[in-house]
Amino acid sequence: MRRMFQFMGAALLLGLVIAVGVMARAAGVKTETVEFKSGDDTISAFLAEPAAPGKYPGLVVIHEWWGLSDWVKEQAEKFAEHGYVALAVDLYRGKVATDASTAHELMRGMPQDRAVRDLQAGFAYLAGRPDVNANKIGDVGWCMGGGLALQLAIHQPKLAACIVNYGALPTDPNDIAQIFAPVVGNFGAEDHGITPDDVKAFESSMQKRGRFISVKIYPGAGHGFENPINGAGYRPEAAADAWKRSIDFLNALFKEPAKAK
């Protein structure tokens, strides 16, 4: 009987610790769905922000070809936990794919100019918020969203940082010349769509223009290696390292100079 009570006490204590941890995370981050104008359209986005009052860097979060999935929302929350106002724009207007065929159809049905316009609207929304430092807004994307992160960098000269995770890379010299934001890229060595040669060519083009770029190509990783939904293609160690590279890049760019004052 005494052992049973000891076991019950330990279980209750463990439950309390878990509950406190969940409450602490919930208390540290606020989330909501917001709406704003993109041209004549009203679009929505998932917003994750630190709960404590203050002025924070902003981040446009750009989803994969799956759409604004729970995984992308989780990434936005993770950035908010690190002190960023993260806005995940819904480029598919409420649709989310659960299989590759549907994801392909949704991606093909999304005009790229409209997507860039939506992301520009998201940038403007963040810049207009009183809790966002308008001079410290970056973007991050995966897969389709990685390519669009670079497209926003091309079309938005005030973008202050760009993180591309296995996204399509621009090859037009005129487009590359318009990228002024520092760029960090994470890619897979086994990616047959965005090959290591493609990555190195883009890196060289950026360097020739005196732009900041830092890329890493992960051995044994293919396309989509950061998302567990990709099953056998998921590489947890590479994903964790890519996340660390991303958050370290943002913190060094947006936070360390402020601490030094």
Backbone as CSV, one residue per row, in Angstrom:
resi,resn,N_x,N_y,N_z,CA_x,CA_y,CA_z,C_x,C_y,C_z
1,MET,0.837,-1.204,0.000,0.000,0.000,0.000,0.876,1.259,0.000
2,ARG,1.929,1.222,0.844,2.806,2.392,0.922,3.474,2.664,-0.422
3,ARG,3.895,1.559,-1.098,4.510,1.720,-2.407,3.517,2.293,-3.414
4,MET,2.251,1.882,-3.284,1.245,2.386,-4.214,1.088,3.888,-4.052
5,PHE,1.046,4.362,-2.784,0.922,5.802,-2.542,2.160,6.551,-3.029
6,GLN,3.345,5.939,-2.848,4.567,6.568,-3.336,4.529,6.705,-4.860
7,PHE,4.025,5.648,-5.535,3.920,5.673,-6.988,2.936,6.747,-7.433
8,MET,1.780,6.813,-6.732,0.768,7.809,-7.082,1.309,9.218,-6.872
9,GLY,2.075,9.387,-5.788,2.646,10.709,-5.522,3.628,11.125,-6.601
10,ALA,4.460,10.165,-7.026,5.428,10.465,-8.078,4.730,10.790,-9.386
11,ALA,3.645,10.062,-9.683,2.893,10.307,-10.916,2.249,11.687,-10.898
12,LEU,1.697,12.045,-9.730,1.075,13.368,-9.613,2.116,14.476,-9.774
13,LEU,3.311,14.242,-9.178,4.377,15.237,-9.283,4.813,15.396,-10.733
14,LEU,4.963,14.271,-11.466,5.341,14.324,-12.863,4.288,15.057,-13.683
15,GLY,3.023,14.754,-13.395,1.934,15.434,-14.101,1.951,16.926,-13.858
16,LEU,2.268,17.310,-12.614,2.323,18.729,-12.271,3.460,19.419,-13.014
17,VAL,4.615,18.749,-13.097,5.757,19.319,-13.815,5.419,19.521,-15.282
18,ILE,4.784,18.520,-15.911,4.401,18.636,-17.320,3.404,19.767,-17.507
19,ALA,2.416,19.845,-16.613,1.390,20.886,-16.716,1.990,22.267,-16.582
20,VAL,2.930,22.412,-15.656,3.581,23.711,-15.470,4.360,24.091,-16.720
21,GLY,5.021,23.087,-17.338,5.768,23.356,-18.560,4.872,23.820,-19.686
22,VAL,3.719,23.158,-19.848,2.758,23.553,-20.875,2.221,24.945,-20.605
23,MET,1.884,25.229,-19.338,1.376,26.549,-18.978,2.417,27.621,-19.221
24,ALA,3.686,27.301,-18.929,4.761,28.273,-19.131,4.894,28.623,-20.604
25,ARG,4.804,27.617,-21.475,4.896,27.893,-22.902,3.705,28.710,-23.357
26,ALA,2.509,28.327,-22.878,1.308,29.060,-23.273,1.376,30.496,-22.799
27,ALA,1.960,30.695,-21.617,2.048,32.048,-21.068,3.091,32.874,-21.806
28,GLY,4.088,32.211,-22.410,5.168,32.933,-23.064,4.873,33.347,-24.486
29,VAL,3.878,32.714,-25.116,3.567,32.982,-26.514,2.062,33.146,-26.691
30,LYS,1.682,34.139,-27.479,0.279,34.337,-27.835,0.109,34.020,-29.321
31,THR,-1.004,33.377,-29.658,-1.273,33.074,-31.063,-2.695,33.495,-31.421
32,GLU,-2.871,33.853,-32.675,-4.195,34.200,-33.177,-4.178,34.190,-34.697
33,THR,-5.350,34.153,-35.292,-5.484,34.313,-36.736,-5.813,35.769,-37.015
34,VAL,-5.054,36.377,-37.912,-5.266,37.787,-38.243,-5.612,37.902,-39.724
35,GLU,-6.214,39.020,-40.091,-6.557,39.291,-41.481,-6.038,40.657,-41.890
36,PHE,-5.679,40.789,-43.161,-5.233,42.073,-43.684,-5.423,42.049,-45.197
37,LYS,-5.288,43.205,-45.822,-5.525,43.335,-47.250,-4.274,42.982,-48.052
38,SER,-4.501,42.297,-49.171,-3.466,42.049,-50.173,-4.096,42.419,-51.507
39,GLY,-3.791,43.620,-51.981,-4.507,44.112,-53.151,-5.971,44.279,-52.820
40,ASP,-6.828,43.691,-53.639,-8.271,43.742,-53.375,-8.741,42.590,-52.493
41,ASP,-7.851,41.661,-52.198,-8.214,40.493,-51.396,-7.982,40.738,-49.908
42,THR,-8.796,40.078,-49.100,-8.530,40.002,-47.659,-7.988,38.613,-47.393
43,ILE,-6.780,38.541,-46.851,-6.150,37.251,-46.604,-5.921,37.074,-45.106
44,SER,-5.624,35.844,-44.712,-5.420,35.549,-43.295,-4.026,34.990,-43.065
45,ALA,-3.630,35.007,-41.815,-2.324,34.492,-41.429,-2.371,34.054,-39.979
46,PHE,-1.481,33.141,-39.634,-1.316,32.697,-38.251,-0.233,33.551,-37.622
47,LEU,-0.578,34.206,-36.521,0.361,35.098,-35.842,0.772,34.499,-34.510
48,ALA,2.063,34.393,-34.281,2.598,33.958,-32.992,3.533,35.048,-32.498
49,GLU,3.351,35.468,-31.242,4.135,36.580,-30.711,4.443,36.361,-29.238
50,PRO,5.526,36.961,-28.761,5.808,36.876,-27.322,4.677,37.521,-26.523
51,ALA,4.331,36.899,-25.402,3.234,37.421,-24.583,3.635,38.690,-23.839
52,ALA,4.895,38.833,-23.509,5.344,40.005,-22.754,5.333,41.249,-23.638
53,PRO,4.875,42.376,-23.113,4.881,43.619,-23.900,6.298,43.990,-24.309
54,GLY,6.423,44.592,-25.461,7.739,45.010,-25.931,7.726,45.269,-27.417
55,LYS,8.889,45.570,-27.970,9.064,45.781,-29.404,10.046,44.738,-29.893
56,TYR,9.628,43.912,-30.839,10.392,42.744,-31.242,10.705,42.761,-32.737
57,PRO,11.710,41.995,-33.149,11.906,41.781,-34.584,10.719,41.000,-35.152
58,GLY,10.458,41.185,-36.428,9.368,40.467,-37.084,9.887,39.431,-38.054
59,LEU,9.056,38.449,-38.367,9.457,37.368,-39.258,8.256,36.914,-40.087
60,VAL,8.392,36.995,-41.411,7.384,36.445,-42.315,7.711,34.966,-42.504
61,VAL,6.797,34.097,-42.100,7.003,32.645,-42.158,6.247,32.108,-43.368
62,ILE,6.947,31.362,-44.241,6.363,30.977,-45.531,6.282,29.454,-45.637
63,HIS,5.071,28.955,-45.808,4.832,27.510,-45.742,5.302,26.760,-46.986
64,GLU,5.379,25.433,-46.813,5.738,24.518,-47.895,4.566,24.357,-48.852
65,TRP,4.732,23.458,-49.819,3.643,23.241,-50.774,2.420,22.580,-50.130
66,TRP,2.587,22.083,-48.887,1.445,21.492,-48.189,0.411,22.550,-47.788
67,GLY,0.842,23.775,-47.605,-0.051,24.826,-47.114,0.265,25.185,-45.670
68,LEU,-0.591,25.987,-45.088,-0.380,26.453,-43.712,-0.758,25.338,-42.740
69,SER,0.143,24.378,-42.616,-0.079,23.184,-41.804,0.227,23.444,-40.335
70,ASP,-0.114,22.469,-39.505,0.193,22.586,-38.073,1.696,22.669,-37.849
71,TRP,2.483,21.976,-38.677,3.940,22.013,-38.515,4.471,23.424,-38.734
72,VAL,3.967,24.114,-39.740,4.421,25.485,-40.005,4.011,26.396,-38.852
73,LYS,2.806,26.197,-38.334,2.369,26.994,-37.181,3.288,26.744,-35.982
74,GLU,3.705,25.490,-35.807,4.630,25.168,-34.710,5.961,25.894,-34.881
75,GLN,6.422,26.014,-36.132,7.678,26.738,-36.364,7.508,28.210,-36.004
76,ALA,6.359,28.779,-36.358,6.092,30.174,-36.000,6.102,30.352,-34.483
77,GLU,5.509,29.403,-33.771,5.502,29.482,-32.303,6.913,29.370,-31.728
78,LYS,7.728,28.516,-32.331,9.116,28.380,-31.860,9.880,29.686,-32.022
79,PHE,9.668,30.363,-33.135,10.330,31.659,-33.324,9.802,32.679,-32.313
80,ALA,8.509,32.626,-32.028,7.940,33.547,-31.033,8.528,33.289,-29.657
81,GLU,8.794,32.024,-29.337,9.411,31.691,-28.056,10.797,32.312,-27.935
82,HIS,11.427,32.552,-29.066,12.763,33.165,-29.069,12.710,34.680,-29.234
83,GLY,11.510,35.268,-29.142,11.408,36.718,-29.138,11.149,37.360,-30.481
84,TYR,10.408,36.661,-31.357,10.065,37.210,-32.668,8.547,37.236,-32.848
85,VAL,8.062,38.271,-33.519,6.654,38.298,-33.915,6.599,37.608,-35.275
86,ALA,6.083,36.380,-35.295,6.133,35.528,-36.479,4.763,35.459,-37.149
87,LEU,4.725,35.784,-38.430,3.478,35.825,-39.194,3.551,34.799,-40.318
88,ALA,2.768,33.726,-40.206,2.721,32.689,-41.229,1.544,32.972,-42.156
89,VAL,1.839,33.494,-43.335,0.805,33.913,-44.284,0.204,32.700,-44.980
90,ASP,-1.126,32.686,-45.093,-1.832,31.581,-45.733,-1.942,31.856,-47.235
91,LEU,-1.014,31.327,-48.005,-0.979,31.579,-49.445,-2.010,30.787,-50.220
92,TYR,-2.578,29.738,-49.601,-3.547,28.882,-50.274,-4.992,29.232,-49.940
93,ARG,-5.186,30.310,-49.212,-6.539,30.770,-48.903,-7.348,29.702,-48.163
94,GLY,-6.734,29.094,-47.146,-7.453,28.165,-46.281,-7.322,26.702,-46.641
95,LYS,-6.698,26.378,-47.755,-6.567,24.977,-48.166,-5.239,24.403,-47.679
96,VAL,-5.301,23.153,-47.201,-4.106,22.457,-46.740,-4.115,21.056,-47.333
97,ALA,-2.998,20.649,-47.926,-2.905,19.330,-48.548,-2.427,18.281,-47.554
98,THR,-2.907,17.064,-47.736,-2.454,15.938,-46.909,-1.770,14.865,-47.750
99,ASP,-1.709,15.074,-49.062,-0.998,14.151,-49.941,-0.289,14.951,-51.020
100,ALA,0.732,14.340,-51.614,1.586,15.052,-52.559,0.834,15.503,-53.808
101,SER,-0.125,14.704,-54.247,-0.871,15.062,-55.456,-1.654,16.361,-55.249
102,THR,-2.331,16.466,-54.103,-3.090,17.682,-53.808,-2.166,18.863,-53.602
103,ALA,-1.041,18.629,-52.918,-0.073,19.705,-52.707,0.442,20.233,-54.041
104,HIS,0.705,19.337,-54.972,1.180,19.733,-56.300,0.138,20.590,-57.010
105,GLU,-1.122,20.182,-56.920,-2.200,20.941,-57.552,-2.342,22.328,-56.936
106,LEU,-2.255,22.393,-55.622,-2.389,23.686,-54.953,-1.236,24.612,-55.323
107,MET,-0.032,24.064,-55.386,1.124,24.886,-55.736,1.015,25.397,-57.176
108,ARG,0.599,24.520,-58.089,0.461,24.928,-59.490,-0.653,25.948,-59.669
109,GLY,-1.670,25.875,-58.810,-2.806,26.788,-58.929,-2.582,28.138,-58.255
110,MET,-1.440,28.318,-57.623,-1.138,29.572,-56.921,-0.243,30.442,-57.808
111,PRO,-0.753,31.545,-58.340,0.097,32.423,-59.155,1.235,32.997,-58.304
112,GLN,2.463,32.928,-58.829,3.596,33.397,-58.038,3.516,34.886,-57.761
113,ASP,3.011,35.664,-58.725,2.915,37.104,-58.485,1.944,37.413,-57.355
114,ARG,0.879,36.602,-57.260,-0.065,36.794,-56.153,0.583,36.416,-54.825
115,ALA,1.376,35.333,-54.842,2.052,34.907,-53.617,3.011,35.983,-53.128
116,VAL,3.783,36.565,-54.050,4.714,37.631,-53.663,3.944,38.841,-53.138
117,ARG,2.816,39.145,-53.781,1.985,40.252,-53.306,1.472,39.984,-51.895
118,ASP,1.046,38.741,-51.632,0.563,38.383,-50.294,1.680,38.524,-49.254
119,LEU,2.885,38.105,-49.634,4.013,38.197,-48.698,4.405,39.653,-48.467
120,GLN,4.328,40.466,-49.498,4.572,41.902,-49.332,3.541,42.498,-48.375
121,ALA,2.302,42.043,-48.502,1.251,42.520,-47.601,1.531,42.077,-46.170
122,GLY,2.049,40.841,-46.006,2.423,40.366,-44.680,3.556,41.183,-44.091
123,PHE,4.530,41.526,-44.925,5.633,42.376,-44.481,5.094,43.726,-44.013
124,ALA,4.195,44.319,-44.796,3.623,45.621,-44.445,2.805,45.531,-43.160
125,TYR,2.099,44.391,-42.989,1.307,44.205,-41.766,2.218,44.199,-40.539
126,LEU,3.323,43.453,-40.621,4.260,43.411,-39.497,4.872,44.792,-39.250
127,ALA,5.273,45.469,-40.322,5.921,46.774,-40.183,4.993,47.794,-39.540
128,GLY,3.681,47.600,-39.686,2.718,48.538,-39.119,2.295,48.235,-37.698
129,ARG,2.768,47.123,-37.161,2.395,46.765,-35.787,3.263,47.525,-34.784
130,PRO,2.656,48.013,-33.699,3.434,48.763,-32.705,4.432,47.906,-31.929
131,ASP,4.245,46.574,-31.940,5.154,45.697,-31.201,6.265,45.134,-32.088
132,VAL,6.384,45.637,-33.311,7.408,45.158,-34.240,8.348,46.295,-34.620
133,ASN,9.638,46.000,-34.597,10.638,46.942,-35.084,10.655,46.840,-36.609
134,ALA,10.152,47.860,-37.282,9.997,47.816,-38.737,11.323,47.693,-39.471
135,ASN,12.429,48.012,-38.813,13.742,47.899,-39.435,14.358,46.509,-39.251
136,LYS,13.649,45.641,-38.531,14.179,44.301,-38.247,13.130,43.243,-38.585
137,ILE,12.832,43.140,-39.871,11.876,42.141,-40.332,12.575,41.239,-41.348
138,GLY,12.566,39.940,-41.077,13.149,38.965,-41.977,12.104,37.993,-42.474
139,ASP,12.531,36.973,-43.198,11.598,35.927,-43.611,12.297,34.575,-43.573
140,VAL,11.481,33.541,-43.546,11.979,32.163,-43.517,10.973,31.292,-44.243
141,GLY,11.467,30.349,-45.043,10.563,29.461,-45.759,11.194,28.110,-46.011
142,TRP,10.338,27.121,-46.289,10.767,25.752,-46.561,10.182,25.311,-47.892
143,CYS,10.966,24.566,-48.663,10.475,24.007,-49.918,9.945,25.143,-50.801
144,MET,8.701,25.090,-51.237,8.103,26.184,-52.000,8.293,27.511,-51.282
145,GLY,8.120,27.488,-49.962,8.275,28.706,-49.172,9.698,29.208,-49.124
146,GLY,10.670,28.310,-49.284,12.061,28.737,-49.328,12.349,29.557,-50.573
147,GLY,11.819,29.085,-51.704,11.971,29.847,-52.934,11.269,31.193,-52.855
148,LEU,10.102,31.209,-52.229,9.359,32.461,-52.087,10.036,33.407,-51.101
149,ALA,10.765,32.860,-50.132,11.517,33.720,-49.213,12.532,34.544,-49.997
150,LEU,13.167,33.921,-50.980,14.117,34.650,-51.820,13.395,35.613,-52.755
151,GLN,12.219,35.228,-53.225,11.447,36.143,-54.078,11.044,37.401,-53.307
152,LEU,10.697,37.236,-52.038,10.376,38.419,-51.234,11.625,39.269,-51.048
153,ALA,12.772,38.612,-50.878,14.027,39.364,-50.755,14.309,40.167,-52.025
154,ILE,13.976,39.602,-53.172,14.184,40.292,-54.449,13.276,41.510,-54.568
155,HIS,12.023,41.375,-54.101,11.019,42.412,-54.322,10.835,43.372,-53.150
156,GLN,11.450,43.060,-52.001,11.291,43.926,-50.829,12.670,44.350,-50.327
157,PRO,13.128,45.542,-50.757,14.480,45.972,-50.386,14.678,46.210,-48.895
158,LYS,13.586,46.363,-48.147,13.719,46.606,-46.713,13.796,45.312,-45.902
159,LEU,13.676,44.167,-46.553,13.808,42.896,-45.842,15.204,42.815,-45.247
160,ALA,15.279,42.468,-43.958,16.564,42.544,-43.245,17.246,41.195,-43.058
161,ALA,16.585,40.099,-43.402,17.185,38.765,-43.268,16.361,37.786,-44.070
162,CYS,17.016,36.761,-44.600,16.311,35.758,-45.402,16.885,34.381,-45.091
163,ILE,15.998,33.453,-44.711,16.405,32.067,-44.444,15.685,31.168,-45.445
164,VAL,16.451,30.468,-46.264,15.864,29.581,-47.270,16.245,28.139,-46.952
165,ASN,15.232,27.320,-46.775,15.422,25.900,-46.520,14.987,25.118,-47.755
166,TYR,15.974,24.557,-48.464,15.782,23.773,-49.688,14.710,24.366,-50.614
167,GLY,14.839,25.677,-50.876,13.928,26.367,-51.782,14.583,26.654,-53.119
168,ALA,13.757,26.852,-54.152,14.257,27.151,-55.493,15.100,28.419,-55.478
169,LEU,16.234,28.373,-56.172,17.191,29.468,-56.151,17.137,30.263,-57.453
170,PRO,17.133,31.585,-57.364,17.111,32.388,-58.583,18.422,32.262,-59.349
171,THR,18.320,32.321,-60.667,19.510,32.248,-61.512,19.690,33.506,-62.353
172,ASP,18.635,34.297,-62.501,18.723,35.525,-63.283,19.619,36.529,-62.555
173,PRO,20.703,36.977,-63.188,21.607,37.928,-62.533,20.905,39.203,-62.069
174,ASN,19.893,39.646,-62.809,19.165,40.855,-62.409,18.383,40.629,-61.112
175,ASP,17.838,39.414,-60.942,17.118,39.094,-59.704,18.091,39.018,-58.532
176,ILE,19.196,38.320,-58.744,20.175,38.158,-57.668,20.733,39.506,-57.234
177,ALA,20.882,40.407,-58.182,21.406,41.743,-57.867,20.470,42.528,-56.958
178,GLN,19.195,42.121,-56.907,18.214,42.827,-56.077,18.135,42.274,-54.655
179,ILE,18.898,41.246,-54.350,18.885,40.658,-53.008,19.919,41.375,-52.142
180,PHE,19.454,42.163,-51.206,20.351,42.887,-50.304,20.331,42.311,-48.892
181,ALA,19.287,41.549,-48.560,19.199,40.953,-47.228,20.255,39.867,-47.067
182,PRO,20.883,39.760,-45.891,21.763,38.615,-45.613,20.974,37.308,-45.742
183,VAL,21.597,36.287,-46.290,20.906,35.024,-46.575,21.607,33.860,-45.881
184,VAL,20.812,33.020,-45.229,21.283,31.733,-44.713,20.478,30.645,-45.414
185,GLY,21.161,29.615,-45.885,20.479,28.541,-46.588,20.842,27.168,-46.044
186,ASN,19.847,26.286,-45.987,20.038,24.908,-45.532,19.525,23.964,-46.629
187,PHE,20.397,23.057,-47.093,20.064,22.220,-48.237,20.526,20.784,-48.010
188,GLY,19.943,19.871,-48.766,20.314,18.464,-48.675,21.210,18.046,-49.822
189,ALA,22.233,17.280,-49.512,23.166,16.818,-50.535,22.497,15.860,-51.523
190,GLU,21.418,15.197,-51.084,20.729,14.231,-51.940,19.484,14.827,-52.599
191,ASP,19.350,16.146,-52.551,18.208,16.824,-53.185,18.443,16.848,-54.692
192,HIS,17.564,16.180,-55.451,17.738,16.099,-56.897,17.059,17.249,-57.624
193,GLY,16.270,18.048,-56.896,15.634,19.208,-57.503,16.475,20.460,-57.356
194,ILE,17.014,20.645,-56.157,17.919,21.760,-55.874,19.255,21.125,-55.494
195,THR,20.106,20.961,-56.476,21.326,20.179,-56.299,22.415,20.985,-55.604
196,PRO,23.403,20.311,-55.041,24.547,21.025,-54.464,25.209,21.979,-55.461
197,ASP,25.247,21.606,-56.744,25.821,22.496,-57.755,24.998,23.765,-57.891
198,ASP,23.662,23.634,-57.811,22.788,24.810,-57.852,23.078,25.729,-56.666
199,VAL,23.239,25.114,-55.512,23.488,25.885,-54.293,24.809,26.632,-54.396
200,LYS,25.848,25.932,-54.857,27.173,26.552,-54.958,27.186,27.671,-55.993
201,ALA,26.423,27.503,-57.086,26.362,28.546,-58.110,25.676,29.794,-57.559
202,PHE,24.604,29.613,-56.802,23.917,30.755,-56.201,24.809,31.438,-55.166
203,GLU,25.481,30.631,-54.354,26.389,31.175,-53.352,27.475,32.019,-54.021
204,SER,28.043,31.516,-55.107,29.093,32.242,-55.816,28.569,33.551,-56.392
205,SER,27.352,33.531,-56.946,26.762,34.740,-57.522,26.543,35.803,-56.460
206,MET,26.108,35.375,-55.289,25.899,36.321,-54.189,27.236,36.898,-53.709
207,GLN,28.221,36.037,-53.571,29.534,36.477,-53.083,30.189,37.465,-54.040
208,LYS,30.018,37.250,-55.339,30.606,38.155,-56.329,30.031,39.565,-56.216
209,ARG,28.819,39.649,-55.682,28.174,40.956,-55.511,28.417,41.527,-54.110
210,GLY,29.221,40.845,-53.330,29.531,41.320,-51.994,28.398,41.140,-51.002
211,ARG,27.466,40.229,-51.288,26.343,39.982,-50.389,26.729,38.941,-49.340
212,PHE,26.090,39.044,-48.174,26.329,38.031,-47.137,25.498,36.795,-47.446
213,ILE,26.141,35.656,-47.480,25.425,34.387,-47.645,26.177,33.293,-46.905
214,SER,25.446,32.441,-46.218,26.017,31.295,-45.508,25.135,30.082,-45.797
215,VAL,25.682,29.107,-46.502,24.904,27.919,-46.842,25.540,26.688,-46.209
216,LYS,24.697,25.705,-45.966,25.189,24.408,-45.479,24.455,23.320,-46.233
217,ILE,25.205,22.362,-46.727,24.640,21.227,-47.456,24.834,19.983,-46.600
218,TYR,23.732,19.339,-46.232,23.780,18.232,-45.271,23.936,16.886,-45.993
219,PRO,25.023,16.161,-45.709,25.212,14.831,-46.311,24.081,13.886,-45.899
220,GLY,23.655,13.075,-46.834,22.631,12.080,-46.534,21.223,12.619,-46.420
221,ALA,21.042,13.909,-46.656,19.715,14.520,-46.558,19.217,14.880,-47.952
222,GLY,17.923,14.696,-48.158,17.306,15.066,-49.422,16.394,16.263,-49.240
223,HIS,15.487,16.443,-50.175,14.560,17.564,-50.100,13.570,17.331,-48.952
224,GLY,13.243,18.393,-48.240,12.243,18.298,-47.176,12.720,17.597,-45.925
225,PHE,14.017,17.610,-45.664,14.556,16.814,-44.554,14.214,17.362,-43.173
226,GLU,13.668,18.574,-43.084,13.384,19.156,-41.770,11.997,18.814,-41.231
227,ASN,11.123,18.331,-42.080,9.728,18.097,-41.670,9.451,16.606,-41.473
228,PRO,9.003,16.198,-40.269,8.720,14.783,-40.001,7.659,14.182,-40.929
229,ILE,6.813,15.034,-41.552,5.768,14.501,-42.433,6.377,13.769,-43.627
230,ASN,7.656,14.046,-43.916,8.312,13.416,-45.059,8.824,12.013,-44.756
231,GLY,8.477,11.505,-43.587,8.742,10.108,-43.260,10.198,9.722,-43.336
232,ALA,10.510,8.809,-44.262,11.872,8.300,-44.375,12.864,9.390,-44.784
233,GLY,12.364,10.493,-45.343,13.240,11.590,-45.750,13.592,12.549,-44.628
234,TYR,12.946,12.378,-43.484,13.203,13.258,-42.337,14.549,12.911,-41.710
235,ARG,15.344,13.955,-41.459,16.648,13.787,-40.827,16.692,14.649,-39.568
236,PRO,16.347,14.068,-38.412,16.221,14.865,-37.192,17.475,15.615,-36.783
237,GLU,18.642,15.005,-36.939,19.874,15.697,-36.543,20.149,16.883,-37.460
238,ALA,19.973,16.691,-38.762,20.175,17.791,-39.703,19.125,18.880,-39.483
239,ALA,17.890,18.468,-39.182,16.820,19.438,-38.937,17.132,20.287,-37.709
240,ALA,17.633,19.648,-36.653,17.977,20.382,-35.436,19.121,21.358,-35.700
241,ASP,20.080,20.944,-36.492,21.210,21.832,-36.802,20.755,22.995,-37.680
242,ALA,19.870,22.727,-38.638,19.360,23.791,-39.502,18.573,24.814,-38.686
243,TRP,17.808,24.327,-37.712,17.081,25.241,-36.830,18.051,26.108,-36.031
244,LYS,19.095,25.495,-35.488,20.074,26.246,-34.702,20.769,27.296,-35.567
245,ARG,21.135,26.922,-36.793,21.756,27.891,-37.691,20.826,29.074,-37.957
246,SER,19.554,28.769,-38.107,18.570,29.813,-38.416,18.389,30.772,-37.246
247,ILE,18.191,30.223,-36.055,17.927,31.085,-34.898,19.192,31.836,-34.501
248,ASP,20.363,31.203,-34.628,21.621,31.894,-34.321,21.838,33.063,-35.285
249,PHE,21.522,32.853,-36.536,21.644,33.898,-37.564,20.754,35.084,-37.221
250,LEU,19.498,34.814,-36.905,18.565,35.897,-36.581,18.980,36.623,-35.306
251,ASN,19.360,35.863,-34.293,19.749,36.489,-33.025,20.984,37.375,-33.191
252,ALA,21.965,36.895,-33.949,23.175,37.680,-34.162,22.873,38.952,-34.942
253,LEU,21.950,38.845,-35.886,21.626,39.979,-36.753,20.734,40.998,-36.061
254,PHE,19.759,40.511,-35.306,18.718,41.389,-34.765,18.857,41.719,-33.287
255,LYS,19.577,40.869,-32.542,19.563,41.049,-31.086,20.917,41.408,-30.491
256,GLU,21.995,40.839,-30.965,23.295,41.089,-30.348,23.737,42.553,-30.393
257,PRO,23.514,43.268,-31.519,23.890,44.684,-31.512,23.143,45.491,-30.466
258,ALA,21.859,45.143,-30.246,21.068,45.865,-29.245,21.599,45.618,-27.841
259,LYS,22.090,44.402,-27.576,22.621,44.076,-26.245,23.935,44.804,-25.997
260,ALA,24.660,45.088,-27.067,25.962,45.700,-26.906,25.891,47.184,-26.579
261,LYS,24.745,47.795,-26.763,24.604,49.230,-26.509,24.674,49.526,-25.023
